Amino acid sequence: MRLALARISPRDPAIGNFKVIGVINNRARVVISEYIDAGAILTYSYTFIVGVESILRHDNAPHHRSVPTFPHHRHWRGEVESLEGPDLDSFLQEVQEWIQKNGID
């Protein structure tokens, strides 16, 4: 994976917007975005895209009120599921498992 964009604003690691885009062989990308204040993640979105299809996304945008873990939820190929909260390691593990199972041509 190559790093396509890394943006941290402002430079204080305890507060600000953080965004990283990683590109996998020019066909897939991982987009990680967080807003942190006082060291706590207030908003986040972790997205895995292959071609033009969003395969997986974890986020806390407040638009799926019926999900038991609202506002935290997981999009998996168009379906919305419960998600306990931001866990970048779990998200990246899911991406790795998907790539191992399906490959990226």
N, C-alpha and C positions, 0 to 999 in steps of 0.2 A: 504494500500500500504506500502511495506517496502522498505527502501532505500538499493539498491544493490551497488551503487558506487556514491561517491561524490568526484570530483577532481577539485581543484582550483589551477591554476599555472600561474604566481607566486602568492604571497599572497596579492598583492596590488589589492583592489577591483575595481580600476579604469582602470586596464589593465590586460589582460591575457585570458587564455582559461578556460572556466567553463563547466563542464560536470556533469550531474546527471542522474542516471538510477533508476527509481522506478519500483518495481515488484509488480504486482497485482495477487494474488493467484497462482503464479508459471506458469500461462498460458499467461499473458499479461504483457507488460512493456511499460513504457514511457521513452524516451531518450531525454534529453534536453541538447543541446550543443550550446555555444555562444563564440565568440571571441569579447572581449570588449577592446577598446582603448579610453582613455580620457573620460571614462564613456559612450561612444556610442557603440551600438551593430553593429559591422562591418559584421560579418557572424554569421548565426544561422541555426540551424536545430532542430525542435521539431517533434518527431516521436512517434506514437502510434502503437504498434505491438501486434497482438493477434495470438498466435501459431507462424506460420512462415509468416503470411500475414501482410504486412504493410497496416493498415487501413487508417491512416491519417498522413500527414507530411506537415509541414510549413517550408519553407527554402528560401534562397536567392542564391543558387548555380546558376551561370550564364549560364544555359544550355537550357532555354526555352525562347528564344528571341522573340517569337511571342506573348507572354502573355503581355497584355497592361501594367501591373504593374512590368514588368521586372526590376530587377532580382527576385523580390518577387513573390512567387507563392505557391499554395496549391495543394498537391496530395491527392486525395480522391478516394481510391480504384481503382487506375490506371489512373484516369483522372487528368489533370492538369488544374487549375483554377487560376484566378487573386487573389492576396492577397495584401493588402495595405502596409504591413510591419510587423516587428516582434511584436507580441502581445501574450505573453505567457498566459495571463488570458483567452483570447478568445480560444486559442488552448485547454487549460485545460477544459474549459466549453464544447467544442465540444466533448472531450473525455468522460466527465461525462455524457453528453446526450446520447452518443452512448452506454455506459455501461448500463444506465438506460433503454434504449430501447431494447437492444440485450442481456444484461447480459453477464457474463463470467463464463462458467461452468468449 
